[in-house]
Amino acid sequence: MATFAPSVDELKAAAKAAASAKGAGGSLPTEPTIVVLGDEARPAVEGLVPDLRGLSARGALRAAAAAGHELQLSGSGLVVAQEPLPGVTADGPIAVKLALGDEARR
């Protein structure tokens, strides 16, 4: 199965659009941070929910923390589902619910 990971330019555009929607002086950054999780590097933008699917619980915790969010974990293994979905704009820190299992998308 093919995976989709937004490019840094797409994340910058999303952050700018979210800041514009909040009005002048929006608090979302326009420059993403790169979170390195073992062999994986995924862009993280504060205020946007990161794509945590396919990560271990530890990797998901690191990515969520880099984006300013907390996690609620259920199960064991790799992240197979998350709520809210990746890319959703969050006003401040939120709790992201993760379901972990044996089969994760790659």
C-alpha positions as CSV (number, residue, x, y, z in Angstrom):
1,M,0.0,0.0,0.0
2,A,1.4,3.4,-0.9
3,T,1.7,6.0,1.8
4,F,1.1,9.7,1.6
5,A,3.2,12.2,3.4
6,P,2.7,15.9,2.7
7,S,5.7,17.8,1.5
8,V,7.3,20.6,3.5
9,D,5.9,23.1,1.0
10,E,2.4,21.7,1.5
11,L,2.7,22.0,5.3
12,K,4.0,25.5,5.0
13,A,1.0,26.4,2.8
14,A,-1.4,24.8,5.3
15,A,0.1,26.6,8.2
16,K,-0.1,30.0,6.4
17,A,-3.7,29.3,5.4
18,A,-4.6,28.4,9.0
19,A,-2.9,31.5,10.3
20,S,-4.7,33.7,7.7
21,A,-8.0,32.1,8.7
22,K,-7.4,33.0,12.4
23,G,-6.9,36.7,11.3
24,A,-3.9,38.9,11.6
25,G,-1.3,37.8,14.1
26,G,-2.1,34.0,13.8
27,S,0.0,31.9,16.1
28,L,0.8,29.0,13.8
29,P,4.4,28.9,12.5
30,T,5.1,29.0,8.8
31,E,8.4,27.0,9.1
32,P,8.0,23.3,10.0
33,T,10.3,21.4,12.3
34,I,11.6,18.0,11.2
35,V,11.0,15.2,13.7
36,V,13.4,12.3,13.3
37,L,12.0,9.0,14.5
38,G,14.5,6.3,14.0
39,D,14.7,5.9,10.2
40,E,11.8,8.2,9.6
41,A,11.7,12.0,9.3
42,R,8.3,13.6,9.2
43,P,7.6,17.3,9.1
44,A,5.7,18.6,12.2
45,V,3.9,21.9,12.3
46,E,2.6,23.2,15.6
47,G,-1.1,23.4,15.5
48,L,-1.6,20.7,12.9
49,V,-2.3,17.1,13.8
50,P,0.6,15.0,12.5
51,D,0.3,11.7,10.6
52,L,1.1,9.2,13.3
53,R,-0.1,6.1,11.4
54,G,2.6,3.4,11.1
55,L,4.6,4.7,14.0
56,S,5.4,2.9,17.3
57,A,3.8,4.3,20.5
58,R,7.2,5.9,21.3
59,G,7.5,7.5,17.9
60,A,4.0,8.7,18.0
61,L,4.6,10.3,21.4
62,R,7.6,12.1,20.1
63,A,5.9,13.4,17.0
64,A,2.8,14.5,19.0
65,A,4.9,16.3,21.5
66,A,6.8,18.1,18.8
67,A,3.4,19.3,17.4
68,G,2.2,20.3,20.9
69,H,-0.3,17.5,21.4
70,E,-1.0,14.8,23.9
71,L,-1.9,11.2,23.1
72,Q,-4.6,8.7,24.3
73,L,-3.3,5.2,23.4
74,S,-5.3,2.0,23.0
75,G,-3.8,-1.4,22.2
76,S,-0.3,-2.4,21.4
77,G,2.0,-2.5,18.3
78,L,2.0,0.2,15.7
79,V,-0.5,3.0,15.2
80,V,-3.2,1.8,12.8
81,A,-5.8,4.6,13.3
82,Q,-6.0,8.1,14.8
83,E,-8.6,10.7,15.6
84,P,-8.5,13.5,14.5
85,L,-7.1,12.7,11.1
86,P,-3.7,14.0,10.1
87,G,-3.5,17.7,8.9
88,V,-6.5,18.9,11.0
89,T,-5.9,22.3,12.5
90,A,-6.1,22.4,16.3
91,D,-6.5,25.6,18.3
92,G,-3.9,24.8,21.0
93,P,-2.9,21.4,22.4
94,I,-5.4,18.6,22.0
95,A,-5.5,14.9,22.8
96,V,-5.1,12.7,19.8
97,K,-6.7,9.2,20.1
98,L,-4.6,6.4,18.7
99,A,-5.5,2.8,18.1
100,L,-2.4,0.5,18.0
101,G,-2.3,-2.9,16.4
102,D,-0.3,-5.5,14.5
103,E,-0.9,-4.1,11.0
104,A,0.0,-0.5,10.2
105,R,0.1,1.2,6.8
106,R,3.6,1.8,5.4
